[in-house]
Amino acid sequence: PSPYYRNAIGDECVYVEAGAGTVETVFGVLSYRQGDYVVIPRATTHRWLPSEESRLYPIEASSHIAPPKRYLSRYGQLLEHAPYCERDLHGPEAPLVSAGSTTDRTEDVEVLVKHRGNGPSGIVGSRMTYATHPFDVVGWDGCLYPYTFNVEDFMPITGKVHQPPPVHQVFEGHNFVVCNFLPRKVDYHPQSIPVPYYHSNVDSDEVMFYVGGDYEARKGSGINVGSISLHPGGYAHGPQPSAVEASIGVEFFDESAVMVDTFRPLEIGEAGLAVEAPAYAWT
């Protein structure tokens, strides 16, 4: 089990690469499984309780995370052309009154809080000790609560020719978007080239997390399931030369990946530098 935790900087969107379990929150309990996005609003006290070994890919925002605006009506409803709908979003059922499902003590409960402060990064952490259990609430109302969405419920948008990345978008936040590339029927024009065209991300850095299947466009580049690639804005990239010819006549791609495009530059942390594959940049 994780510590009790609250991110007061922004929402978190955690992709479950593998595993299953529950997330206990002040709103109630969420079950998670492989392929779920777990969206946790900012300042939500929660902890992870895996029932089996879990591999998680967290995306942290400095804002709220929500469906793309173009898929929402002015009343906040998902529109008919959206690739998913309200039935695909699963929230908590009921609060944990008296913290009934936990085995922890209910007094002097420590919660780790990430919040804004005066440090060099503007981000600091505090350890808060609550006299009573933070999940011991009577109830809640409103429309801010954690939920899960599974990629199997995303309906890929396809076309006669290759569709641009925005059709794969699933969420957005301030200065970034989240897309998922999933098994799908590919372009069906008789002269189509199913793999992506070469492109430069003029306005964004692109991070791709390869989570399943056989990623057609990157064959021969060293990309495998579990790889993470970073393409900074302005750098042209696209399929391997052999992948273009190999894709002609293909009708279906069996691949899964999560992509985050950020509209401000990214830096690589120590862990990323430690596992870098230097040859990839020259493929």
N, C-alpha and C positions, 0 to 999 in steps of 0.2 A: 504493500500500500504506500501511496505517496503521502507526504505531509499534507496537512490542511493548508490551503494556499488561496491567495486572492491577488489577481492582477488588476491594479487600479489604474494602469496606463491605458489599456485598450482591450478590445475583444480578442479572444483566441479562437482559432479554427484548427483543430487537431485532426489530421488524417490518420486513420488506423490502417497501417500497412498489413499487420497480422495480429491475431489474438482476439480476445473477448474479455468482457468484464462489465463493471459498472462504474459510473461516476456519481458520487454522492455530492449533492449541492444543497444550498440553503432553500432551493425551490423544490427539492425532491430528488429522486434517483433516476438516472438515465442508464439504460443498457447500451453497450456498444459491441460491435462485431467488425470483422474484417470488411474494409471498404467504406466504413462510416466516416463522414465528417462530423466531429463533435464541436459545435459552436457554443462557446461559453462567453456570455456578456461580461464586460469589464466589471470589476468589483464584486464578482460572484464568488463567495467562499465555496471551495470544493476540494475534493480529493479523488484520486483514481484508485480503484480496487480491482486489479486484474484477476480474473478467474483462471487464466492461462497466460503463458508468456506473451507479452504484447510489444509490438514495435510501432512507435508513434512518430508522426511527422508534424511538429507544431508550427503554426504560422501565427505570429504575434502582430497585432495592429496597434496603431496609436489612435484608433478611432473605433467606431462600430463596424461590424461586418454584416453585410446584408446581400440579398439577391440583387442582380444588376437592375438599375433603374428602368431600363427599356423593357423589362419583363413585368413591371409593376404598374397597376392602375394608379390614378391619383388618390385612391382610397387605400392603397397598399396591398391590393389583391394581386396574385400572380395571374397574368393574362393567358389567353388560350394558346398563344404561340410560344410561351415559355417552355423550356425543356423539362420542367418538373412543376409540381403543383403542391398545394397545401397538404394533401393527403400523404405526401412523401416526407413530411417533416414530423418528427416524433419528439414531443416534450415530456417533462416529468409528469407522473400521474398524481402524486400527492406529497405534501411535505413530510419530513421525518419528525413527526411530533414526538417530543421527548427523546429525540435521537434514538428511536426504538430499534432501528436495524443495525446500529453500530455496537461494537463490543468495547469501545473506548470509554474511559471515564468521562463523566458529563460535567466535571468542574475543572477549572484551571486548564482550559484547552488552548494550546498554542497554535496560532495561525501565522504563516509567513505571508507578508504583504509586500508587493512590489508597487512603488508609487513614485510620484514626482518629488524632486527635492533639489538641493543646491549643490550636489556633487558635480564632478567634471562632465558627466554625461547627462545631467539633469534627471537621472533615475537612481533611486536609492531603495533599500529594503529595510523593513522593520519586522521584529517578532512581537506579535501582540498576544497577550494571554487573556482569555475571556473567562469570567467567573462562572458562566454557564455555557453549555454547549451551543455553538453558533448555528447548528441546524435545528435547534429546539424552537421552532416557530409555529404559530397557529395556522397561518395560511398566507397567500399572496394574491394580488390581482394585477391587472395591467397586461401589456403585451411585450414585456422584456423578460425573457426566460431562456435557459439553455435548451438546445434541441440537437437531434442527430438527423443526418441525411445520408443515405447510402448511394454510392455511385451506380449501383445496379438500377436505381430508379431514375437515373438521368437518361433522357431520350436524345441521343446524338442527332444533330441536324446535318443532313447530307445534301449533295447537289450534283448536277451533271458535271461540273468542273470543281477543282479543289476549293474548299471553303476556307476563308481566313480564320485565324485563331479566335476572334470574338464569338464565333458560334459555339465554341467549347467553354465559354465562361460560365462559372457556377456561382461565384461570390465576388464582391468588391468591397474595398475599404478606402480610406483616405490615402491616395497616392499609390494604390496597387490593385491588381485584380487576381483572382484565382480561376484557373481553367482546368478541366480534366479531359484528357484524350482517352477514349474508351473503345472497346471492340465495336466495329461499325461497318456497314456497307460503304464502299468508297465510290469515287466519282464514276459516273456511268456514261459519260460522253464517249463515243467510239475513239476519239483521239486524245482522251484525257491522260494526264500523268498523275497518278494518285498520290505520290509523295509530295511533301511541301516544296514550294518554289524557294529559290535562294532569296534571302531578305535581310535587311538591316533593321534592328529595333531602334528606330530613330529617337523615340521618346522614352524608352524603358530598358532596364536590365531584365534579363530573362533567366529564371532558375527553373530547371526541369528535373523532376524526381521520377525515375522510371520504376514503376511498381509491379508490372506484370506483363506477360505475353512476350512478343517478339517485335521490337521497335524497328519497323521496316526502314525508316529513313537513315538510321545511324549504323547499319550493318558495316562492320569493318573498322569502326572508329574506337572500339574498346568499351562502348556503352553496353552495360548489362543491367539486369534487374537489380535494383538497389543503388544504381549510379545516380549521382546528382551532377548536372552540368550547369555552368554559369556562362552566359553570353552577354557581355556588357553592351549597352546601347551603342549603336553605330558600327558594330562589327558584323560584316556580312557572314551569314552561315546558312547551311541548308543540307540536303541529303548528300551522302557519299556518292561519288560518280557512278559506281556500279549499282547503287540502289535505284537510280532513275530508270535505267533499262530494265532492271529486275521487276519493277512495279507495274510495267505496262501489261495490261490484261488482267491484273489482280482485281478481284471483286470485293474482298473483305480483308480488313486489318484486325488482327487479334493482338492488341496492344493496350496498355494502361499506363498513364502517366499523369502526374499532378504538376501544373505549371503555375508559377507566381511571376507576374510582371510588375516591377516596381518603377514608379515614375521619378524616383530619385536614386542616385547611385548606391550600390551595395558594396560593403566591404566583406572580406573573408576573415572569419575568426580563426583562432588557433587550431581548433579541431579540423576545420576545413583545410588549412594549410598542411596539417600533418598527414592527410590522406590524399593529397593532390596527385593526379596522374599527369605528369608534365607533358607526355607525348600527345595528349588529347588535343591541345591547342593547335597542333600542326596537322591534324587529320582533315 
